[in-house]
Amino acid sequence: MEQCRKSFPEGFLWGGATAANQVEGAWDADGKGPSLADAMVAGTHQLPRRITLEIDESRNYYPSHSGTDFYHHYKEDIALFAEMGFKVYRMSINWPRIFPKGTETEPNEAGLQFYDKVFAELKKYGIEPLVTLYHNEMPLNMVTAMGGWVDRRSIDCYLRFAEVLFRRYKDVVKYWIPFNEINDLTTAVGNWNHGGILNHGTEDFSHQVDDPDKRYAALHNQFVASAKAVLLGRQINPEFRFGTMICHITVYPLTCRPEDVLLTQQEDQLRNCMSGDVQCKGVYPYYAKRYFERNHIHFDVEPGDEELLRRGTVDFYSFSYYMTNCVTAQKDAAQVSGNIMGGAKNPYLKATEWNWQIDPVGLRYTLNHVYDRYGLPIMITENGMGARDTLQDGRVHDDYRIQYLREHIEQMRLAIDDGVELIGYTPWSAMDLVSVSTGEVEKRYGFIYVDKDNAGSGTLERIRKDSFYWYKNVIATNGSEV
């Protein structure tokens, strides 16, 4: 094994991540309105999730309605995070908990009071909050009344939401992420979750009719909203730090044929680099403009937008990393699944039960790739393995998860030795939660087992997995013992 000379820096932000729509539950409690996530029916790896704009709990099961009930267990859960030694907790704030319809001018005080209590509990244990403003939680009213992020009015609604949070928590939260996995709108799968776009009424989540004009209009509006939020936040508290968050689908050419290499470069530019370029450099790159021209994609760029993008760039780069895929011109290549998008199967990698390939070395490659491109501090804000954990005598022996995380952390250390400025790591996930892609709880990611099944039954008891104790020691030794 390659000898690593450097260790993790002092003050490295070890922690874990969740999203409000996947853990909170309490979907209609204390004045909260429905979000687009609340309209998604449960599915499986084989059965796509469905979207129902008319929410009918008598006929359908909606996993986000109860999540894993962080809303009523937050004190217990945060105490467990503290027991692991978390320095940072990445979380999101559920937009319709604050503005139930998204269009109100005054926030829902009861919703804000819930997050007051969450932040107070984090402060009690010395845990730094890392807050995502938008993590697939658009108010459902904005989807049905506006068509989601395609409508420019969504920017003002978002900024009203952001300003309330910036002012209320200006002395509580330092790190903000305006949009989770903003680049997901470069794929058709991003239509609903990330753009609030539904092109044909009630649809299977993964089989919507795609309209690239709408999708890239929504993405542009999110770029503008992010830039405006950054500028607004810095006015309220100059100490705020803002980050992009990219779903990084690292890709390799399946073969060394020049056609495969060129396709891989184009895939990487569009899926991974374009959104980072806009948020970190403040401009649409040349290849994006050419892509829009060649594919006859048209969306409105209003006067002043380009200046906003130039001024509203972020301070750090964050990304999710689960797997890598291959790209090829071959039409009959074997395929694998993945986060948001799959690709050609890499014959040198193993895969999970959900057919996501496992590639720790690819994380080091990715860290070097993005640091070379942007030169900004980096946080890995999602990284983990979904697996079917089982209880045995009241314990969960998840050696497979420990191995996955150990191998990725070792590659993080090598990247630091390469010279990459890596400042934080929040694996997915701090605790078991609802999987976005399938709606399953039994596709488990957490260090903490939550007793709940895919049908919503269970005691909701929290149980420390073996990975809980392993990660606790990793944090205590600042990554020197993995």
Buried (B, 14 or more C-beta within 10 A) or exposed (E): EEEBEEBBEEEBBBBBBBBBBBBBBBBBBEBBBBBBBBBBBBBBBEEBBBBBBEBEEEEBEBBBBBBBBBBBBBEEBBBBBBBBBBBBBBBBBBBBBBBBBBBBEEBBEEBBEBBBEBBEBBEEBEBBBBBBBBBBBBBBBBBBBBBBBBBBBBBEBBBBBBBBBBEBBBEBBBBBBBBBBBBBBBBBBBBBBBBBBBBEEEBEBBEBEBBBBBBBBBBBBBBBBBBBBBBBBBEBBEEBBBBBBBBBBBBBBBBEEEEBBEBBBBBBBBBBBBBBBBBBBBBBBEBBEEBBEEEEBEBEEEEEBBEBBEEBBBBBBBBBBBBBBBBBBBEEBEEBBBBBBBBBBBEEBEBBEBBBBBBBBBBBBBBBBBBEBBEBBBBBBBBBBBBEBEEEEEEBBBEBBBBBBBBBBBBBBBBBBBEBBBBBBBBBBBBBBBBBBBBBBBBBBBBBBBBBEBEEEBEBEBBBBBBBEBBBEBBEEBBEEB
